Amino acid sequence: MAIATINPADVDDEQRRRLAKNPGRLTAVAFFTAALVFFPVIVPFFQSLGLSMTDFSF
């Protein structure tokens, strides 16, 4: 499978602006993906200690 390359001369300002947003979006997706694993584990743990949902917040 060949990897597509982008010729810098073919990228206009709008595309550069949109590409510049990708690292921030990738960080947000990574955070929420990790939260899908973290919260289903930590909530029952805190509830087993006798804490309610209002007793702990992040």
C-alpha positions, 0 to 999 in steps of 0.5 A: 500500500502506497502512502499518499504525499501532499505537495505543499504547493497544492495546499491552500490557506484554508487547508492549512488552517484545518490541518492545524486543528487536527492535533488538538482534536486528536488530543480530545479524542484520545482523552475521551477514548481513555475516559471510556475505559477509566470511568466504568472502573473508577465509579464502582470502585468509589461506590464500593467505598460508600461514596455516592456520585455526588461525593466525588467529582473530577 
